[in-house]
């Protein structure tokens, strides 16, 4: 049973809070922009959760570590978060093994794990429970997919759904639990939001996968679905930048359309958040807006060969920020803004399972990752119980 620290615990040391604020922009410019929009009660928890997810990513992405080392270190990391082992021991063992392929800021974040966890320990028990649940699923899932990664891609679109769930959908679920804990008025919408949150995460992650596909290939990985490309006569293992054909372009347009459909769900999710919480809405809307703009650039340049070719401009980001500030409290205006931004994008209907009613027992897309489903509902049962008391 996981024992969470009492909500009356000190709000983290001044050094820990200062470090968290300072390291965030060094490891993510996007989240350094969006997280400060959140109210203080959420801001510390979400920033802390992001940094812990980034540490899990750092371990999994480190090329100098073997698959066995990654699995061992990921388990140790989660145990440090839950308080079962000393985080200093984990930091001392992992940090020196990180190569120069890992950013300096990420290596520093690994070294400072005990400091990051000082903030974690100061969070309310429901917040800690949500973070632990997310990290357990993410660390198990990432390892399973990375272990089988290659230039052949993922077998099916459903496998892509499962991968996106492990790296992004679980984050959406965690954020939903944090939002519901913060605003009790959302409790009646919790199950609906949990379903939409997985779709939200999928939309953002698919956008990144499409944008970063050529950089991923240089690292020996491809997260695109084989079955969709095969229908158009394309073998992912033979794909070369600058030599794409009409079949590749057709499949890419279909995938852009799927990501677009998921982002529509993300907008519906955001509009369930009461308009009075303008900062929480901005946190969501800015991510949706930047993803939509990226998809638009992708669709207009399907023969791109590097992510930098479709990067959105600072001017476009500034416009997104301005318009969402102006229209942030009006659902009708935000729907108009989304439709205007998405004009010209293909829209691929989602499969029926994305419309299934959500419930605490819903297993998709976890159903075909048995040990991850076990982690979700068996090992975190106590965390869920804490949340609902």
Secondary structure as GFF3:
##gff-version 3
##sequence-region A 1 389
A	DSSP	alpha_helix	14	27	.	.	.	ID=ss1
A	DSSP	alpha_helix	29	34	.	.	.	ID=ss2
A	DSSP	three_ten_helix	35	37	.	.	.	ID=ss3
A	DSSP	alpha_helix	40	61	.	.	.	ID=ss4
A	DSSP	alpha_helix	67	82	.	.	.	ID=ss5
A	DSSP	alpha_helix	87	94	.	.	.	ID=ss6
A	DSSP	three_ten_helix	95	97	.	.	.	ID=ss7
A	DSSP	alpha_helix	104	111	.	.	.	ID=ss8
A	DSSP	alpha_helix	113	122	.	.	.	ID=ss9
A	DSSP	alpha_helix	125	147	.	.	.	ID=ss10
A	DSSP	alpha_helix	157	164	.	.	.	ID=ss11
A	DSSP	pi_helix	165	169	.	.	.	ID=ss12
A	DSSP	alpha_helix	170	182	.	.	.	ID=ss13
A	DSSP	three_ten_helix	184	189	.	.	.	ID=ss14
A	DSSP	alpha_helix	190	211	.	.	.	ID=ss15
A	DSSP	alpha_helix	213	218	.	.	.	ID=ss16
A	DSSP	alpha_helix	226	230	.	.	.	ID=ss17
A	DSSP	three_ten_helix	236	238	.	.	.	ID=ss18
A	DSSP	alpha_helix	246	271	.	.	.	ID=ss19
A	DSSP	alpha_helix	278	299	.	.	.	ID=ss20
A	DSSP	three_ten_helix	307	310	.	.	.	ID=ss21
A	DSSP	alpha_helix	314	327	.	.	.	ID=ss22
A	DSSP	alpha_helix	331	341	.	.	.	ID=ss23
A	DSSP	three_ten_helix	352	355	.	.	.	ID=ss24
A	DSSP	alpha_helix	370	374	.	.	.	ID=ss25
A	DSSP	pi_helix	375	379	.	.	.	ID=ss26
A	DSSP	alpha_helix	381	388	.	.	.	ID=ss27
###
